[in-house]
Amino acid sequence: MLKVAIVLIIGLVEAWAGPPDRSLNLLTHGSAIARVIVTATLAAIGLAAASRIGLSLDPINTKRPLVVAIILSIGVAAFCALVDGLFKPILNRDYIEMSTSSPIGPRQILYSMRAIYESLVYRLFLGSIFAWLIGSVWRKRSGGIAEGAYVAGFTLAQLVNMGASMTSYMPLNALTLAYYALRYFAPGVIWGLIYRRYGFLTNELSVGGVHFFFQPMVNIVLLLRP
């Protein structure tokens, strides 16, 4: 629980500072105190839901969760940087400017904190709740929750996350939808599956660590890409 408490504190600090989440800001009328209270409440509900449906908070299925988290972080970071490079012609110019000229260190810390916050809200809380609700009707023959219910729950939660958090002004068309699917939707679903397979803390190590690799990678990729 100490490790979970540390993760929660990081998420609450980000909630206080102002997360990139339009829905939470609207719900709390921009109040930092209200954002902290709501985030803590959602995390507590998520903890209760996770315990009811067999989702582990502690690392599971590996003796070296840190190694697993680092490998996953590097893999997802490289994939996302590659996607940004391939889709550079359609990317928001402000995003490109920020990713190639602003200091990397502060970006690593800022986005890592945001990622930890998002996992608290959209995986621990919303993903667990959706998996619980879907799993109440989608069952195995043996009586337990069907594995597909977890996948569906985390997938639905990531769709909500994208709608609440994304602030890009790129026009919606087939190309930008393909970019969003690869750059934001697919990694979010992967994080949910890591939560299911390796436990929530392994997931948080992964999402918290990914930007320490992604930020320098995307800086190089966007500078090299014409």
matplotlib code that plots the C-alpha trace (Angstrom):
import matplotlib.pyplot as plt

x = [0.0, 3.0, 3.8, 0.2, 0.2, 3.2, 1.5, -1.6, 0.4, 2.0, -1.5, -2.9, 0.0, -0.8, -4.5, -3.7, -1.4, -4.1, -4.4, -5.0, -8.5, -11.3, -14.0, -12.5, -11.8, -15.4, -16.7, -14.7, -15.1, -11.3, -10.9, -7.6, -8.9, -11.9, -9.7, -7.7, -10.8, -12.4, -9.2, -8.7, -12.4, -12.1, -8.9, -10.5, -13.5, -11.1, -9.2, -12.5, -13.6, -10.2, -10.3, -13.8, -12.8, -9.4, -7.2, -3.9, -2.3, 1.0, 3.2, 2.3, 3.5, 7.1, 9.9, 11.4, 8.6, 11.0, 12.8, 9.4, 8.3, 11.5, 11.3, 7.6, 8.4, 11.1, 9.0, 5.9, 8.1, 9.8, 6.5, 4.9, 8.0, 7.9, 4.2, 4.9, 7.7, 5.5, 2.6, 4.7, 3.2, -0.2, 0.9, 0.0, 2.8, 2.8, 3.3, 6.2, 7.8, 7.4, 8.8, 11.9, 12.8, 11.7, 14.0, 13.7, 14.1, 11.0, 9.0, 10.0, 8.9, 5.7, 4.4, 5.4, 3.3, 0.4, 0.6, 0.5, -2.5, -4.3, -3.7, -5.3, -8.4, -8.8, -7.4, -7.6, -10.9, -12.7, -11.1, -11.8, -15.4, -16.1, -14.5, -16.7, -19.9, -19.2, -17.9, -21.2, -22.9, -19.9, -18.9, -16.9, -18.7, -16.9, -18.5, -15.6, -15.3, -14.5, -11.1, -12.7, -14.6, -11.3, -10.2, -13.5, -13.4, -10.0, -10.7, -13.8, -12.0, -9.3, -11.9, -13.3, -9.7, -9.1, -12.3, -11.6, -7.9, -7.0, -6.6, -5.2, -6.7, -6.0, -9.1, -10.8, -10.4, -9.2, -5.6, -5.9, -8.2, -5.5, -2.9, -5.1, -5.7, -2.0, -0.6, -3.1, -5.7, -3.4, -0.9, -3.7, -5.2, -1.7, -1.4, -4.7, -3.6, -0.4, -2.5, -4.4, -1.4, 1.3, -0.6, -1.4, 2.0, 3.8, 1.5, 2.3, 6.1, 5.6, 3.5, 5.6, 8.8, 7.7, 8.3, 11.8, 12.5, 9.9, 10.8, 14.4, 13.3, 10.6, 12.9, 15.4, 12.7, 11.0, 14.2, 15.4, 12.1, 11.8]
y = [0.0, 2.3, 2.0, 2.7, 5.7, 7.1, 6.7, 8.3, 11.3, 11.9, 11.7, 14.2, 16.6, 16.6, 17.0, 20.0, 21.5, 21.1, 17.9, 18.1, 16.8, 19.1, 17.0, 17.1, 20.8, 21.4, 19.2, 21.0, 24.5, 24.9, 24.4, 22.7, 21.4, 20.0, 18.2, 16.6, 15.4, 14.0, 12.3, 10.7, 9.6, 8.0, 6.2, 4.8, 3.6, 2.1, 0.2, -1.3, -2.3, -3.8, -6.0, -7.3, -8.5, -9.9, -7.1, -6.9, -3.8, -5.5, -6.7, -10.2, -12.8, -11.6, -11.6, -8.4, -5.9, -3.0, -4.8, -5.6, -2.0, -0.6, -3.0, -2.0, 1.7, 1.6, -0.4, 1.9, 5.0, 3.8, 3.0, 6.4, 8.3, 6.3, 7.2, 10.9, 10.7, 9.0, 11.5, 14.6, 16.4, 16.5, 17.2, 20.4, 22.9, 23.9, 20.2, 19.9, 23.1, 22.0, 18.5, 19.8, 23.0, 22.9, 21.4, 17.6, 17.2, 19.2, 17.5, 14.1, 14.9, 16.8, 14.1, 11.3, 12.8, 13.3, 9.7, 8.5, 10.7, 9.4, 5.8, 6.5, 7.9, 6.0, 2.6, 2.1, 3.8, 3.8, 0.7, -1.3, -0.1, -0.9, -4.3, -4.9, -3.9, -5.7, -8.7, -8.9, -10.1, -11.5, -14.6, -17.8, -21.1, -21.7, -18.6, -16.1, -12.9, -13.5, -12.3, -10.3, -8.3, -6.9, -6.0, -4.4, -2.4, -1.0, -0.3, 1.7, 3.5, 4.6, 5.9, 8.1, 9.2, 10.3, 12.3, 14.0, 14.7, 15.4, 19.0, 18.8, 21.1, 18.8, 18.5, 15.1, 13.0, 9.5, 10.4, 12.0, 9.3, 6.7, 8.8, 9.1, 5.3, 4.5, 7.2, 7.4, 4.6, 1.6, 2.6, 3.2, -0.2, -1.8, -0.1, -1.6, -5.0, -4.6, -3.7, -6.9, -9.1, -7.6, -5.6, -1.9, -0.9, -2.5, -0.5, 2.7, 2.0, 1.6, 4.7, 6.8, 5.7, 5.9, 9.6, 9.4, 7.5, 9.0, 12.7, 12.4, 9.9, 12.1, 15.1, 13.3, 11.8, 15.0, 16.9, 14.3, 13.9, 16.4]
z = [0.0, 0.5, -3.2, -4.2, -1.8, -3.6, -7.0, -5.6, -4.2, -7.6, -9.2, -6.7, -7.2, -11.0, -10.2, -8.1, -10.8, -13.4, -15.5, -19.2, -18.7, -19.8, -18.2, -14.7, -14.9, -16.0, -13.2, -10.6, -12.0, -12.1, -8.4, -7.5, -4.2, -5.9, -8.5, -5.7, -3.8, -7.0, -8.1, -4.7, -4.6, -8.1, -7.1, -3.9, -6.0, -8.5, -5.7, -4.5, -8.0, -8.8, -5.7, -6.6, -10.1, -9.5, -10.7, -8.8, -7.5, -6.8, -9.6, -10.7, -13.2, -13.1, -10.6, -12.1, -12.6, -13.0, -15.9, -17.5, -17.1, -18.7, -21.7, -22.2, -21.8, -24.4, -26.8, -26.6, -26.7, -29.8, -31.4, -30.6, -31.8, -35.1, -35.5, -34.9, -37.5, -40.1, -39.5, -39.1, -42.1, -40.4, -36.8, -35.0, -35.5, -31.8, -30.9, -33.3, -31.9, -28.3, -29.1, -30.8, -29.0, -25.4, -22.7, -22.6, -18.9, -17.7, -20.4, -19.2, -15.6, -16.6, -19.0, -16.7, -13.9, -16.3, -17.4, -13.8, -13.2, -16.3, -15.2, -11.9, -13.4, -16.7, -15.8, -12.0, -11.8, -15.1, -16.6, -13.5, -13.3, -17.0, -16.6, -13.6, -15.3, -18.5, -16.6, -14.7, -17.9, -19.9, -17.9, -18.4, -18.3, -15.1, -13.7, -13.6, -15.6, -19.2, -20.3, -23.1, -20.4, -19.2, -22.7, -23.5, -20.2, -20.8, -24.5, -23.6, -20.8, -23.3, -25.7, -22.9, -22.0, -25.5, -25.7, -22.3, -22.6, -26.2, -27.1, -30.7, -33.3, -36.2, -38.5, -38.3, -41.4, -42.3, -41.9, -38.5, -37.2, -38.2, -36.3, -33.2, -33.3, -33.5, -31.3, -28.5, -28.6, -29.1, -26.4, -23.9, -24.5, -24.1, -20.7, -19.7, -20.7, -18.8, -15.7, -16.2, -16.9, -14.6, -12.0, -11.6, -10.2, -13.1, -15.4, -13.5, -13.7, -17.4, -18.1, -15.8, -17.4, -21.1, -21.4, -20.1, -23.4, -25.7, -25.3, -26.5, -29.2, -30.6, -30.5, -32.7, -35.0, -35.7, -36.3, -38.8, -40.6, -43.5]

ax = plt.figure().add_subplot(projection="3d")
ax.plot(x, y, z, "-o")
ax.set_aspect("equal")
plt.show()
